[in-house]
Amino acid sequence: DKLGVAKEDIMESDAKHRTMQIYKGHLPSDDILRERVEIDTNLLKVKRQQYFVSALAFAKYLGVSVAAYYGYEKGKVKPTRLVIRKMCNALDLQFVRLAKTV
């Protein structure tokens, strides 16, 4: 919490290294939140349809354009960790279920 990093991020593959870089002052914690991550597009689409009437409504909730959201849903654009967190909050998902991290 002191570093501003989610527990899930610390549990992921190279997050330990990044956490140490943040701790040492070599990397701001905001950089991790801006990192783009591949997601499970099928799960995103199914859950979005379950919780939101339209992609437009969900895009507005996320604070992104509809074109950007469709890019996420089609797998053409990787969302940032910050956007994925918003998606998870809205769709009642855990980060590790939606994000495809090694």
C-alpha atoms as a printed R data frame, in Angstrom:
    type eleno elety resid chain resno       x       y       z
1   ATOM     1    CA   ASP     A     1   0.000   0.000   0.000
2   ATOM     2    CA   LYS     A     2   2.844   2.387   0.822
3   ATOM     3    CA   LEU     A     3   4.240   1.935  -2.678
4   ATOM     4    CA   GLY     A     4   0.867   2.409  -4.345
5   ATOM     5    CA   VAL     A     5   1.049  -1.043  -5.941
6   ATOM     6    CA   ALA     A     6  -1.784  -3.567  -5.901
7   ATOM     7    CA   LYS     A     7  -1.131  -6.927  -4.262
8   ATOM     8    CA   GLU     A     8  -1.856  -8.701  -7.571
9   ATOM     9    CA   ASP     A     9   0.903  -6.723  -9.262
10  ATOM    10    CA   ILE     A    10   3.428  -7.823  -6.677
11  ATOM    11    CA   MET     A    11   2.455 -11.457  -7.180
12  ATOM    12    CA   GLU     A    12   3.099 -11.348 -10.939
13  ATOM    13    CA   SER     A    13   6.269 -12.475 -12.713
14  ATOM    14    CA   ASP     A    14   8.538  -9.459 -12.963
15  ATOM    15    CA   ALA     A    15   6.620  -7.318 -10.501
16  ATOM    16    CA   LYS     A    16   9.156  -8.150  -7.772
17  ATOM    17    CA   HIS     A    17  11.889  -6.531  -9.819
18  ATOM    18    CA   ARG     A    18   9.698  -3.510 -10.529
19  ATOM    19    CA   THR     A    19   8.759  -3.203  -6.882
20  ATOM    20    CA   MET     A    20  12.428  -3.132  -5.967
21  ATOM    21    CA   GLN     A    21  13.015  -0.477  -8.623
22  ATOM    22    CA   ILE     A    22  10.203   1.612  -7.126
23  ATOM    23    CA   TYR     A    23  11.535   1.055  -3.604
24  ATOM    24    CA   LYS     A    24  15.011   2.161  -4.689
25  ATOM    25    CA   GLY     A    25  13.538   5.228  -6.392
26  ATOM    26    CA   HIS     A    26  14.512   4.181  -9.927
27  ATOM    27    CA   LEU     A    27  10.969   3.747 -11.222
28  ATOM    28    CA   PRO     A    28   7.832   5.669 -10.232
29  ATOM    29    CA   SER     A    29   4.872   3.490  -9.243
30  ATOM    30    CA   ASP     A    30   2.755   5.275 -11.873
31  ATOM    31    CA   ASP     A    31   4.817   3.537 -14.584
32  ATOM    32    CA   ILE     A    32   3.417   0.162 -13.537
33  ATOM    33    CA   LEU     A    33  -0.156   1.444 -13.755
34  ATOM    34    CA   ARG     A    34   0.512   2.754 -17.271
35  ATOM    35    CA   GLU     A    35   1.968  -0.526 -18.489
36  ATOM    36    CA   ARG     A    36  -0.158  -2.147 -21.185
37  ATOM    37    CA   VAL     A    37  -1.249  -5.736 -20.588
38  ATOM    38    CA   GLU     A    38  -2.941  -8.317 -22.792
39  ATOM    39    CA   ILE     A    39  -6.416  -9.306 -21.582
40  ATOM    40    CA   ASP     A    40  -8.905 -12.120 -22.068
41  ATOM    41    CA   THR     A    41 -11.065 -10.438 -24.708
42  ATOM    42    CA   ASN     A    42 -13.762 -13.123 -24.663
43  ATOM    43    CA   LEU     A    43 -14.246 -12.763 -20.916
44  ATOM    44    CA   LEU     A    44 -14.302  -8.978 -21.251
45  ATOM    45    CA   LYS     A    45 -17.026  -9.053 -23.896
46  ATOM    46    CA   VAL     A    46 -19.218 -11.542 -22.013
47  ATOM    47    CA   LYS     A    47 -18.946  -9.683 -18.697
48  ATOM    48    CA   ARG     A    48 -19.421  -6.274 -20.330
49  ATOM    49    CA   GLN     A    49 -22.654  -7.479 -21.951
50  ATOM    50    CA   GLN     A    50 -23.767  -8.853 -18.592
51  ATOM    51    CA   TYR     A    51 -23.195  -5.608 -16.648
52  ATOM    52    CA   PHE     A    52 -23.576  -2.820 -19.230
53  ATOM    53    CA   VAL     A    53 -26.246  -2.221 -21.844
54  ATOM    54    CA   SER     A    54 -23.787  -0.970 -24.444
55  ATOM    55    CA   ALA     A    55 -20.093  -0.659 -25.199
56  ATOM    56    CA   LEU     A    56 -20.618   3.123 -25.271
57  ATOM    57    CA   ALA     A    57 -21.847   3.142 -21.662
58  ATOM    58    CA   PHE     A    58 -18.885   1.030 -20.554
59  ATOM    59    CA   ALA     A    59 -16.396   3.189 -22.464
60  ATOM    60    CA   LYS     A    60 -17.809   6.281 -20.751
61  ATOM    61    CA   TYR     A    61 -17.499   4.559 -17.367
62  ATOM    62    CA   LEU     A    62 -13.857   3.733 -18.112
63  ATOM    63    CA   GLY     A    63 -13.152   7.255 -19.389
64  ATOM    64    CA   VAL     A    64 -11.988   6.057 -22.810
65  ATOM    65    CA   SER     A    65 -13.321   6.525 -26.326
66  ATOM    66    CA   VAL     A    66 -15.600   3.899 -27.829
67  ATOM    67    CA   ALA     A    67 -12.948   3.242 -30.487
68  ATOM    68    CA   ALA     A    68 -10.344   2.571 -27.778
69  ATOM    69    CA   TYR     A    69 -12.737   0.266 -25.942
70  ATOM    70    CA   TYR     A    70 -13.512  -1.726 -29.105
71  ATOM    71    CA   GLY     A    71  -9.760  -2.014 -29.631
72  ATOM    72    CA   TYR     A    72  -9.509  -3.614 -26.179
73  ATOM    73    CA   GLU     A    73 -12.464  -5.926 -26.784
74  ATOM    74    CA   LYS     A    74 -11.112  -7.065 -30.172
75  ATOM    75    CA   GLY     A    75  -7.599  -7.563 -28.826
76  ATOM    76    CA   LYS     A    76  -6.046  -4.968 -31.135
77  ATOM    77    CA   VAL     A    77  -5.077  -2.614 -28.296
78  ATOM    78    CA   LYS     A    78  -3.801  -3.595 -24.870
79  ATOM    79    CA   PRO     A    79  -5.310  -1.536 -22.033
80  ATOM    80    CA   THR     A    80  -3.207  -0.108 -19.236
81  ATOM    81    CA   ARG     A    81  -3.242  -1.747 -15.827
82  ATOM    82    CA   LEU     A    82  -5.182   1.252 -14.556
83  ATOM    83    CA   VAL     A    83  -7.952   0.739 -17.150
84  ATOM    84    CA   ILE     A    84  -7.974  -2.997 -16.414
85  ATOM    85    CA   ARG     A    85  -8.502  -2.210 -12.721
86  ATOM    86    CA   LYS     A    86 -11.509  -0.049 -13.635
87  ATOM    87    CA   MET     A    87 -12.843  -2.866 -15.823
88  ATOM    88    CA   CYS     A    88 -12.437  -5.370 -12.995
89  ATOM    89    CA   ASN     A    89 -14.223  -3.110 -10.515
90  ATOM    90    CA   ALA     A    90 -17.149  -2.572 -12.862
91  ATOM    91    CA   LEU     A    91 -17.430  -6.206 -13.966
92  ATOM    92    CA   ASP     A    92 -16.850  -7.835 -10.572
93  ATOM    93    CA   LEU     A    93 -13.661  -9.586 -11.734
94  ATOM    94    CA   GLN     A    94 -10.270 -10.176 -10.215
95  ATOM    95    CA   PHE     A    95  -7.316  -8.649 -12.081
96  ATOM    96    CA   VAL     A    96  -5.671 -12.052 -12.500
97  ATOM    97    CA   ARG     A    97  -8.750 -13.436 -14.286
98  ATOM    98    CA   LEU     A    98  -8.946 -10.655 -16.868
99  ATOM    99    CA   ALA     A    99  -5.259  -9.885 -17.440
100 ATOM   100    CA   LYS     A   100  -3.080 -12.380 -19.262
101 ATOM   101    CA   THR     A   101   0.204 -11.991 -17.423
102 ATOM   102    CA   VAL     A   102   3.070 -14.410 -17.238
